[in-house]
Amino acid sequence: MHEESIDHHLRQALSHLEIALNQSIHAVLENQDAKKEVAPKWESFLGQFMHLLREKGKKSRTNPLSWISFAKLR
């Protein structure tokens, strides 16, 4: 199993998402009109991620979202 690799990539992904979120918040706080540019970027990202989950799940005949206990998220 590639647990180290999975952990590494998830940490990197979280780090990049935090940077993008910080930049997005900063842009909107500086100028409320920035929401018009920032919101579609996040919608596109989340849409692509959800599409990727569905497509990879179909191809592998598994549901990656079923691996997550949403009740345990905090």
N, C-alpha and C positions, 0 to 999 in steps of 0.2 A: 504494500500500500504506500501511497505517496503522502502520508499525513504531514510530513514536514513541508512538502511542497504546497499542499492545500492550505496549511496554516500560513505559510509565507505569503501566498497570493491573496488570501483573505485579509491579512493584515495590510498588505499594500493597497488593496482595493478600498479598505476602510480609510486609510490614510488619504488616498486621492479624493475620496468622496467628502471627507472632512474639509479638505482644502477647497474643493469646488463649492461646498456649502458656505464656508466662511467668505469666499469671494462673492458668492451670490448675495448673501446677507449684506455685506459691505456695499455692494453696488446698489441695492435697493434702499439701504439707509441713506446713502449719498443722494439718491435721486429716485423717487417713487416711480417715475416713468420707466425705470429699468426693469420693473416687473414684467413689462410687455415683452422684453427680450429674454429675461431670465426664465420665466415660467415655461415657455415652449421648450427650452433646453432641457429642463427637468422632466417635463412631460414626455419628450422624445426619449430621453435616457431610460426612464422607468418603463415606457412602452416597449422599447427594444429589449430591456432586461426581461420583462414578462414574456415577450414573444420568444426569446431565447430559451427561457425555462420550459415553455410549452413545447417548442420544437425539439429540444434535446430530450425532453420527457417522452414525446411520441416515438422518436427514433430508438430510444433505449427501453421503451415500454416500462417506464418508471415515472413517478411523480416526485421530483425533487422537493416540492413544497410540502409533501407529506412527511418529509424528514424533520420538519420543524414543528416544535410544540409552541404555537403562538401564545398559549397561556403562560409559558415560561419567559416570554420576552418582557423586558422591563424598560 
